[in-house]
Amino acid sequence: MKTIIISVGGSAIVPDKVDYKFLKALKKILLSLKGKNIVICTGGGVTARKYMEPLKKEKINEYNQDLMGIESTRLNAYLLASFLGKDANKEVPKTLEEVADAVKVNKIVVCGGLTPGQTSDGTTAMIADYLDADVLINMTNVDGLFDKDPRKYKDAKFIPKLSHAAFKKVMDKIEKKPGMHFILDHLAAEITYKSKIKVVIMKGVNNLEKFLSGKKFKGTIIE
C-alpha cells in the first residue's frame, strides 16, 4: 500500500463546531504512517450547507451555490492541512495536476473540491484514479454497506466485502432515486468500478487506524 486516498466528510471535521478531538486523533494516525503517500479530500459539511442555504432561498443560480460549497471544502482543507503542520501542504491544490505536484513534495496532501457541482466522493475517486492509488478510504457516518437501511430495519445485514461488479448492481438499483444519500455516489462508484480501485467504507478514526495497521476493523471493502 503506497498511495492512500482518504475522503473525510465535512461533518466529521465540523459537526457543529470544529471537532478538535477528531482532528487530534486523525493527526496522530496520519503522522505515524511511514513510506506512504497520503491524499485527503475534505467535504464541506454543515459549513457548506449553512452558506449555501441563503443562496437557495434567494434562488441564486446553482453555479454560485456550487462555488460557495467548493470554497467551504477548501476552508476545511486549509484547517486540516494547517493542523497537520510541516508534513502537509501549505497551499490547497485546486486541480488534479496541482494535487499530483503536491504529492511529490509533501508526505500528506490535503485538498477540497476541485470542480463545481462535483461531490467529495467524486473528487476523491478522480484523484485516486489520476494518481493510480492503491486504496480509496471513504470515512462516513455509517459503518459500511448493509443489505437495507439499518436505520429503518433492525434485521439489516452488514456486508463486509463485495466485488466492484456486485457493488455496481447495488448502485444500479438505486440509480432511479435522485437525491438519495448512499455510502458512495454514482460518479465515484463508476470511476472505481472502471479503474478497479480498492474502496474501503468505514466510520471513525479507530477503524481507520486498525485498517492502516492491518488489523481487523469494522467496514466494507469493495474490490
C-alpha positions in Angstrom: 0.0 0.0 0.0 1.8 3.1 -1.2 -0.7 5.7 -2.2 -3.8 6.1 0.0 -6.6 8.5 -0.8 -9.0 9.4 2.1 -12.3 11.2 1.9 -13.1 12.9 5.1 -16.6 14.4 5.3 -17.0 17.9 6.4 -19.4 16.8 9.1 -16.6 14.9 10.7 -14.4 18.0 10.9 -17.1 20.4 11.8 -20.2 18.6 13.0 -21.4 21.9 14.6 -18.2 23.5 15.7 -14.6 22.3 14.8 -14.1 18.9 16.4 -10.7 19.3 18.0 -10.6 15.7 19.3 -11.3 14.3 15.9 -8.5 16.4 14.3 -6.1 15.4 17.1 -6.8 11.7 16.7 -6.6 11.9 12.8 -3.3 13.8 13.0 -1.8 11.1 15.3 -2.7 8.3 12.9 -1.6 10.1 9.7 1.8 11.2 11.1 2.6 7.7 12.3 2.4 6.3 8.8 5.7 5.5 7.1 6.5 5.1 3.4 3.1 6.0 2.1 1.7 9.0 0.1 -1.5 10.3 1.7 -4.0 12.5 0.0 -7.0 13.7 1.9 -10.1 15.2 0.3 -12.3 17.2 2.7 -16.0 17.8 2.3 -17.9 20.9 3.1 -20.4 19.5 5.6 -22.5 21.8 7.7 -20.3 24.8 6.8 -21.2 24.4 3.1 -24.9 23.9 3.9 -25.1 27.0 6.1 -23.5 29.2 3.4 -25.5 27.7 0.5 -28.9 27.9 2.3 -29.5 31.7 1.9 -28.5 31.5 -1.8 -31.0 28.7 -2.3 -33.7 30.8 -0.6 -32.9 33.7 -2.9 -32.9 31.3 -5.8 -29.4 32.3 -6.7 -28.1 30.2 -9.6 -26.7 26.8 -8.8 -23.2 27.6 -10.1 -22.8 30.3 -7.4 -24.1 27.8 -4.8 -21.6 25.3 -6.0 -18.8 27.8 -5.7 -19.8 28.5 -2.2 -19.8 24.8 -1.5 -16.4 24.2 -3.0 -14.9 27.1 -1.0 -16.3 25.5 2.1 -14.5 22.3 1.3 -11.3 24.2 0.8 -11.7 26.0 4.1 -11.9 22.7 5.8 -8.8 21.6 3.8 -6.8 24.6 4.9 -7.8 23.9 8.5 -6.7 20.2 8.4 -3.5 21.0 6.4 -2.5 23.7 8.9 -3.4 21.4 11.8 -1.1 18.6 10.4 1.9 21.0 10.4 5.1 20.7 8.4 4.3 17.3 7.0 1.3 18.7 5.0 1.0 21.1 2.1 0.8 24.8 2.8 -1.4 25.7 -0.2 -4.5 23.8 -1.1 -4.4 22.3 -4.6 -7.3 23.3 -7.0 -6.6 20.9 -9.9 -5.6 17.3 -10.3 -2.3 18.4 -11.7 -1.7 20.5 -8.6 -2.6 17.6 -6.4 0.0 15.4 -8.2 2.7 18.1 -7.9 2.0 18.5 -4.2 2.3 14.7 -3.6 5.9 14.9 -4.9 7.0 17.3 -2.1 4.7 16.6 0.8 4.1 13.5 3.0 0.4 14.4 3.3 -1.6 16.4 0.8 -5.0 17.9 1.8 -7.4 19.3 -0.8 -11.0 20.3 -1.0 -13.3 20.2 -4.0 -11.8 20.7 -7.5 -14.8 21.0 -9.8 -18.0 23.0 -9.1 -21.0 20.7 -8.9 -19.0 17.6 -8.0 -19.3 15.8 -4.7 -16.4 15.0 -2.4 -16.9 11.3 -3.3 -16.5 12.1 -7.0 -13.5 14.3 -6.4 -11.8 11.7 -4.2 -12.4 9.0 -6.8 -11.0 11.2 -9.6 -7.8 11.8 -7.6 -7.5 8.1 -6.8 -7.8 7.3 -10.5 -5.4 10.1 -11.6 -2.7 9.0 -9.1 -3.3 5.3 -9.6 -3.9 4.9 -5.9 -3.8 1.6 -4.1 -6.9 2.3 -2.0 -9.6 4.8 -1.5 -10.9 5.1 2.0 -14.3 6.8 2.5 -14.8 7.9 6.1 -18.6 8.3 6.6 -21.2 8.4 9.3 -22.2 4.8 8.8 -20.3 1.5 9.5 -20.4 0.4 5.8 -22.8 -1.3 3.4 -25.9 -3.1 4.6 -28.4 -5.1 2.5 -31.0 -2.5 3.5 -31.2 0.7 5.6 -30.2 -0.3 9.1 -31.9 2.9 10.5 -35.2 1.5 9.3 -34.8 -2.2 9.5 -33.4 -4.0 12.6 -32.7 -7.1 10.6 -30.5 -5.3 8.1 -27.4 -7.4 7.4 -23.9 -5.9 7.3 -21.9 -6.6 4.2 -18.1 -6.7 5.0 -16.9 -7.4 1.5 -18.1 -7.5 -2.1 -16.8 -7.1 -5.7 -16.9 -4.0 -7.8 -19.4 -5.8 -10.1 -21.6 -6.6 -7.2 -21.5 -3.1 -5.9 -22.3 -1.8 -9.3 -25.5 -3.9 -9.3 -26.4 -2.3 -5.9 -25.8 1.2 -7.3 -27.9 0.4 -10.5 -30.9 -0.4 -8.3 -30.9 3.0 -6.6 -30.0 5.0 -9.7 -33.6 6.0 -10.3 -33.9 7.5 -6.8 -32.5 11.0 -7.2 -31.3 12.7 -4.1 -30.8 9.5 -2.2 -27.8 9.6 0.1 -25.6 6.5 -0.1 -22.2 5.4 1.1 -20.7 6.3 -2.3 -22.2 8.5 -5.0 -22.7 7.2 -8.6 -19.7 9.1 -10.1 -17.3 7.7 -7.5 -18.8 4.2 -7.9 -18.4 4.4 -11.7 -14.8 5.6 -11.6 -13.7 3.0 -9.0 -15.5 0.3 -11.0 -13.7 1.1 -14.2 -10.3 1.6 -12.5 -10.7 -1.3 -10.1 -9.5 0.7 -7.2 -9.9 -0.9 -3.8 -12.5 1.0 -1.8 -13.0 0.9 1.9 -16.0 2.3 3.7 -15.8 2.9 7.4 -16.8 5.1 10.3 -14.4 6.7 12.8 -10.7 7.2 13.4 -10.5 4.0 15.4 -11.4 1.9 12.3 -9.1 3.9 10.2 -6.1 3.2 12.5 -7.0 -0.5 12.6 -7.2 -0.8 8.8 -4.0 1.1 8.2 -2.3 -1.1 10.8 -3.5 -4.3 9.1 -5.8 -5.2 12.0 -9.4 -6.3 11.9 -11.8 -3.3 11.6 -15.5 -2.7 11.0 -16.2 -1.6 7.5 -17.0 -2.6 3.9 -14.3 -3.5 1.4 -15.1 -3.2 -2.3 -12.5 -4.7 -4.7 
